[in-house]
Amino acid sequence: MYLLLLINLLFAPANSLQDSVLFRSAETPFFQGAVSMTTDGKGKIYVLDAVNNEIIKIDDRLNILGRVGRKGWDNGEFDAPTYIDGSSGLDIYVSDGKNYRLQRFDLNLSYISAIYTNTETYPPALQYQTPVASVFVNPYLYLIDGDNNRIVVYPQSGAPFQSFGGFQSAEIPLIKPSKIIKDGYNSLYILDRKKNSIFKFDNFGNFIRSVESDEIISISIFNNTLYILTPDFVYAYDVKSNAFTAKLFLAEKINKNQITDFLVYSPSKFYILERLKLSEFKLK
């Protein structure tokens, strides 16, 4: 709560700057039920459509470069997937929870492999049905376990060996984690929608701090700045100095009930994903 009070102190109306306004610059209606998006760090964006059960690869001008997937249970098929992650820069991971797995693709959207989270040879305490989201911090994968509201850690190949953030956590139990991202220092940021909070952990699972707000829609990281999307503003938080550095105003009202994800492509270009469209915003 201390950090929430700090936001209000730093960003009084008198400190607002005209050039800190985000204007909608483009949009595209490619989707039926878009739920998540990511970038590969090479300029390409990947959107996950849970209704069409497919990945759509696009460029920063919102041109479609490729698409793959359909409803099913075979390799490269999905059943209402929830999250897409390109944080490794080399692969795309898709949380396919109804099929009890995390699927891995290359950047050309060719299937590589899958992790089945309920594999019977895994330690019983680390088996679960529903992976919700993932992030890669070399050499480990961190998955949100939707059944137990915790983070489970995997090597790139092999059995999981650790979990943290669950109800037995002595420091900070998660209630409804929905998104997990990383900074350049290998720290993890977990959005808990039920708590309207972002929880920061180190890559060993040790709790560091939390950021709270009245209503957090989504989060993204670019160049070690954590961006926090709320109904009226985007807050920029420097992860090294642990200080808020900017408050970006949205030039138009956004429909918070339709927004499913948020991506910072560069310090001046932002994307907001809704179920039926992707909108580009630029800083002016």
C-alpha positions in Angstrom: 0.0 0.0 0.0 3.0 2.3 0.6 3.8 2.2 -3.1 0.2 3.1 -4.0 0.4 6.2 -1.9 3.8 7.1 -3.5 2.1 6.9 -7.0 -0.5 9.5 -5.9 2.2 11.8 -4.5 4.5 11.6 -7.5 1.8 12.2 -10.1 -0.3 15.1 -9.0 -2.0 17.0 -11.9 0.5 19.8 -11.6 3.3 17.5 -12.7 1.5 16.3 -15.9 3.3 16.8 -19.2 1.6 17.3 -22.5 4.0 15.0 -24.3 3.1 12.1 -21.9 -0.1 11.3 -23.7 -0.8 8.0 -25.6 -2.9 8.4 -28.8 -4.4 5.5 -30.7 -2.5 5.3 -34.1 -3.8 2.1 -35.7 -5.9 -1.0 -35.0 -6.7 -4.2 -36.7 -9.7 -6.6 -36.2 -8.1 -9.9 -36.9 -9.5 -11.9 -34.0 -12.5 -13.8 -32.6 -11.2 -14.2 -29.0 -7.7 -12.8 -28.5 -6.4 -13.5 -25.0 -2.6 -12.9 -25.0 0.3 -11.4 -27.0 4.0 -11.4 -26.9 7.1 -10.3 -28.9 10.2 -12.3 -29.8 12.5 -9.3 -29.3 13.2 -9.3 -33.0 10.3 -7.0 -34.0 7.6 -9.6 -34.5 4.4 -9.8 -32.4 2.5 -13.0 -31.7 -1.2 -13.0 -30.7 -3.1 -16.0 -29.2 -6.7 -16.4 -30.2 -8.5 -18.7 -27.8 -11.7 -19.0 -29.9 -10.0 -19.8 -33.2 -7.3 -21.8 -31.3 -4.5 -20.3 -33.2 -1.3 -18.2 -33.1 -1.2 -15.1 -35.4 2.3 -13.7 -36.2 2.3 -10.0 -37.2 4.8 -7.2 -37.8 4.8 -3.8 -36.1 2.6 -2.4 -38.9 -0.1 -5.0 -38.0 0.4 -7.1 -41.2 -0.2 -10.8 -40.8 3.0 -12.8 -41.4 1.6 -16.3 -40.5 -0.8 -18.3 -38.5 -1.0 -21.8 -37.1 -3.3 -23.9 -35.0 -6.8 -25.2 -34.7 -9.0 -26.8 -32.0 -7.7 -30.3 -31.0 -5.5 -32.4 -28.9 -2.6 -33.2 -31.3 0.7 -31.4 -31.5 0.2 -27.8 -32.6 -3.5 -27.9 -31.8 -5.2 -26.1 -28.9 -8.3 -26.1 -26.7 -9.0 -22.6 -25.6 -5.3 -21.7 -24.7 -4.7 -18.9 -22.3 -1.2 -17.4 -22.7 1.6 -16.9 -25.2 5.2 -16.2 -24.2 8.2 -15.2 -26.4 10.5 -14.3 -23.5 13.3 -16.7 -24.5 13.8 -14.8 -27.8 14.2 -18.2 -29.5 10.9 -20.0 -28.9 7.2 -19.4 -28.4 5.5 -21.1 -25.5 1.7 -21.5 -25.4 -0.2 -22.4 -22.2 -2.7 -25.0 -23.4 -4.3 -25.8 -20.0 -7.3 -27.8 -21.1 -4.9 -30.2 -22.7 -2.7 -30.1 -19.5 0.4 -28.9 -21.3 2.7 -26.1 -22.4 3.5 -26.3 -26.1 6.7 -25.0 -27.6 7.1 -23.6 -31.1 10.0 -22.0 -33.1 9.7 -18.5 -34.3 8.3 -19.7 -37.6 5.5 -21.4 -35.7 6.6 -24.9 -36.2 5.9 -27.3 -33.3 8.9 -28.4 -31.3 7.7 -30.1 -28.1 5.4 -30.0 -25.1 5.6 -30.2 -21.3 2.6 -32.1 -19.8 2.2 -30.7 -16.3 0.3 -33.8 -14.9 3.0 -36.3 -15.9 2.8 -39.2 -13.4 6.6 -39.5 -13.1 6.9 -35.9 -11.8 7.0 -35.4 -8.0 3.3 -35.7 -6.8 3.4 -32.4 -5.1 4.4 -30.7 -8.4 1.8 -32.3 -10.6 -1.2 -30.3 -11.7 -3.7 -30.0 -14.6 -3.8 -26.4 -15.7 -0.8 -24.3 -16.8 -2.0 -20.7 -17.1 1.0 -18.7 -18.2 4.8 -19.0 -18.5 8.1 -17.1 -18.7 11.6 -18.2 -19.5 14.5 -17.2 -17.4 17.6 -19.0 -18.6 17.8 -22.0 -18.0 14.4 -22.4 -16.4 10.7 -22.1 -17.2 8.3 -20.6 -14.7 4.7 -21.7 -15.1 1.6 -20.4 -13.3 -0.2 -23.4 -11.9 -3.9 -22.5 -12.2 -5.1 -25.3 -10.0 -3.0 -24.3 -7.0 -2.3 -20.6 -7.7 1.5 -20.9 -7.5 4.6 -20.9 -9.6 6.2 -24.2 -10.6 9.8 -24.2 -11.9 11.0 -26.5 -14.7 14.3 -27.0 -16.5 13.9 -26.8 -20.3 13.7 -30.5 -20.3 13.0 -32.7 -17.3 10.8 -32.8 -14.2 9.8 -29.7 -12.1 11.8 -29.3 -9.0 10.4 -26.3 -7.1 7.3 -24.2 -6.5 6.6 -21.0 -4.7 3.8 -18.4 -4.1 1.1 -21.0 -3.2 -1.2 -21.0 -0.2 1.5 -22.5 2.0 3.9 -19.6 1.2 5.0 -18.0 4.5 5.6 -14.6 2.8 3.0 -13.9 0.2 0.4 -16.4 -1.0 -1.0 -15.7 -4.5 -4.8 -15.7 -5.0 -5.3 -15.5 -8.7 -2.0 -15.1 -10.7 -2.7 -14.5 -14.4 0.5 -13.1 -16.0 4.2 -13.5 -15.3 7.0 -11.5 -16.9 10.7 -10.9 -16.2 13.2 -8.0 -16.2 16.8 -7.9 -17.3 18.0 -8.8 -13.8 16.1 -12.1 -13.9 13.5 -10.9 -11.4 9.9 -12.1 -11.9 6.7 -9.9 -11.8 3.4 -11.7 -11.3 0.1 -10.0 -11.8 -2.5 -11.1 -9.3 -5.9 -9.8 -10.6 -7.8 -10.8 -7.4 -5.5 -8.7 -5.3 -5.0 -5.9 -7.9 -1.3 -6.3 -7.1 2.0 -7.1 -8.8 4.4 -9.3 -6.8 8.1 -9.3 -7.4 10.2 -12.4 -6.8 13.8 -13.2 -7.5 14.5 -16.2 -9.8 14.9 -18.4 -6.7 11.3 -17.8 -5.6 12.1 -15.3 -2.8 9.5 -12.6 -2.4 10.9 -9.0 -2.8 8.1 -6.5 -2.8 4.6 -5.7 -4.2 3.0 -2.9 -6.1 -0.7 -2.2 -5.5 -3.3 -0.1 -7.2 -7.0 0.3 -7.2 -7.3 -1.4 -10.6 -4.5 -3.0 -12.6 -5.5 -4.2 -16.1 -2.2 -5.6 -17.3 1.6 -5.2 -17.1 4.5 -5.3 -19.5 8.3 -4.7 -19.3 10.6 -3.0 -21.7 14.3 -2.1 -21.0 13.9 -2.8 -17.3 10.9 -0.4 -17.0 7.7 -2.0 -15.7 4.6 -0.5 -17.3 1.3 -0.8 -15.5 -1.9 -0.4 -17.5 -4.9 1.0 -15.5 -8.2 2.3 -16.9 -6.9 5.9 -17.3 -3.1 5.8 -17.2 0.0 3.8 -17.9 2.5 4.1 -15.0 6.2 3.5 -15.7 8.3 2.0 -12.9 12.1 1.7 -13.0 13.0 -1.7 -11.6 16.5 -0.8 -10.7 15.8 2.3 -8.7 12.4 1.0 -7.5 10.8 4.3 -8.4 7.9 5.5 -10.6 9.3 7.6 -13.4 6.3 8.6 -15.6 2.6 8.7 -15.8 1.3 8.4 -19.3 -2.3 9.6 -20.0 -4.5 7.7 -22.4 -6.0 10.2 -24.8 -9.3 8.2 -25.1 -11.3 6.0 -22.8 -10.5 2.3 -23.0 -13.0 -0.5 -22.3 -11.3 -2.3 -19.4 -13.8 -5.2 -19.6 -12.7 -6.0 -23.2 -8.9 -5.7 -22.7 -7.1 -9.0 -22.4 -3.4 -8.0 -22.7 -0.9 -5.1 -22.9 2.5 -5.0 -24.6 5.2 -2.3 -24.7 7.0 -2.6 -28.0 9.2 0.5 -27.4 9.3 3.5 -25.1 7.0 5.3 -27.6 4.9 2.4 -29.0 2.3 0.4 -27.0 -0.2 -2.2 -27.9 -3.5 -2.9 -26.2 -5.2 -6.2 -27.0 -9.0 -6.7 -26.9 -10.9 -9.9 -27.7 -11.7 -8.7 -31.3 -8.9 -6.3 -32.1 -5.4 -5.1 -31.5 -4.8 -1.3 -31.1 -1.5 0.5 -31.4 -0.9 3.6 -29.3 2.0 6.1 -29.7 3.4 8.5 -27.3 3.2 12.2 -28.3 
